[in-house]
Amino acid sequence: MTKTKRLVLSSLFIVLSIILTRLLSFRFNLFGVESIRIGFGTLPIMISAFTLGPGYGFLVGALADFFGYWINPMGPYVPYFTITSGLYGLLPGLVFYYLFKKEVKFWNFAISYLAGGIVGISITPYLIHSLWGVPYAVLIPPRIVSLAIKFFLYPMIISMLYKRVPQLDQITHSTI
């Protein structure tokens, strides 16, 4: 795959992530800070990691957060959240590429998703707690429920996309 195609696909995934995160998510504020966001903004980040590789997954996640903030800010810009957004692409990509050798199966996607989902229940609550003092008792339970639901939902969506869009499988198995 050419670098131009990778750039175009990465840009598409960035835009999709921004739209799904900033415009089509439900946000809940606790103690004056956005503490819980329910949406599918990390899905394009993970798909980019599965199709283009962990490095592109990290870049798509980080750039989606960075540009998303400037398009539609939701509070102060905190670079730590840009890094955690990048980890949503890096960690699942590493697991999928190096542990599962890019084998397209539901459980490979599910376990790879779990690698990124751990960021959502560990690093993100830690940052929110450290920066704004929101108690862990408020932050952790909804994230665990979200992780449990998305553990099955995200791999199902990704598996369906891979079956319906054969180009994704071809891109995944091309030399990167």
Disulfide bonds with the S-S distance in Angstrom:
none
